[in-house]
Amino acid sequence: MPFVSPLRAGDESPAEPTPVDTIRLWLPSTVGPLTHCSTQLRRFEWMLRYAQANDALKDIRNLLRLRSHLYKFKDNNIVGQAANTRARSTINKADNKVTMAAERYEAARAALTNLAPLLNEDEAWKDILKPLNRNRDLKSFKDMWEKETEGTRHLSWIWKTPGVSENTSVGLHDALRIEWCKARARAMRWEEEVQLLKEEQRRIIAFLDWQADWWWSQRQRREPESLEDSGLREGLVAYAERQSSLRQALSAHFQHLWTRPMPSSSATATE
């Protein structure tokens, strides 16, 4: 977009470089109404932000169902300090994901709020994508009906938007399937990383063994008759043997490091 260049030039500081993650993108929703911007670009961002807000709401609902299930599973099945600590850590991760999804929704809605008057959009979208109150709205559907009294019960609007099923078990199963698929993908990626690491270790040892043999073969590379200085001839032989010995020592050292069992976390903490 041509109008972005002067805006970015004003953000850049000549004294020190700007970190990449802090560079403003200057999308149509952030440049303001006074800056000339194509209506088509604004429409594209509107569609992007509208879909992003709906996706964030869906993620929030799934994560709230998952968090409620984790709390119930912890209360009914977890016994012992170690198991409770692991369960609490899992719940904290779910809480962090809820917060990040809420931030994505708020960012998308703020962009829609800026774009709506520029595109002459009516107020209908605000009936679906309402402001998010984190203290009142970020509660699971089941918690609202089971943990709140009749007089204080407040059903958040996020459970009234179109497409939300009243059958909480269906949504919970979907959330559990999504989290299981993500966990399985992470486990498979870690397993692949372990396989790549083992292959890299094997290749390092094989290369060091090959290089040790290559240096050893260099001892007799020069014919004795070609070197009149016997001291130079002995020095070249000694250098080749030294290099071969170093590679053999490195190979033996790495094999010793990589074949012994890894220390447990408790033993490492004790040390």
Stockholm file with secondary structure:
# STOCKHOLM 1.0

chainA/1-271         MPFVSPLRAGDESPAEPTPVDTIRLWLPSTVGPLTHCSTQLRRFEWMLRYAQANDALKDIRNLLRLRSHLYKFKDNNIVGQAANTRARSTINKADNKVTMAAERYEAARAALTNLAPLLNEDEAWKDILKPLNRNRDLKSFKDMWEKETEGTRHLSWIWKTPGVSENTSVGLHDALRIEWCKARARAMRWEEEVQLLKEEQRRIIAFLDWQADWWWSQRQRREPESLEDSGLREGLVAYAERQSSLRQALSAHFQHLWTRPMPSSSATATE
#=GR chainA/1-271 SS CTTHHHHHHHHCCSSSCCCGGGCCCCCHHHHCTTSCCCHHHHHHHHHHHHHHHHHHHHHHHHHHHHHHHHHHHHHHHCCSHHHHHHHHHHHHHHHHHHHHHHHHHHHHHHHHHHHHHHTTCCTHHHHHSCCCCHHHHSSCHHHHHHSSCTTTCCCCGGGTSTTCCSCHHHHHHHHHHHHHHHHHHHHHHHHHHHHHHHHHHHHHHHHHHHHHHHHHHGGGSSCGGGCCCHHHHHHHHHHHHHHHHHHHHHHHHHHHHHHSCCCCHHHHHHC
#=GC SS_cons         CTTHHHHHHHHCCSSSCCCGGGCCCCCHHHHCTTSCCCHHHHHHHHHHHHHHHHHHHHHHHHHHHHHHHHHHHHHHHCCSHHHHHHHHHHHHHHHHHHHHHHHHHHHHHHHHHHHHHHTTCCTHHHHHSCCCCHHHHSSCHHHHHHSSCTTTCCCCGGGTSTTCCSCHHHHHHHHHHHHHHHHHHHHHHHHHHHHHHHHHHHHHHHHHHHHHHHHHHGGGSSCGGGCCCHHHHHHHHHHHHHHHHHHHHHHHHHHHHHHSCCCCHHHHHHC
//
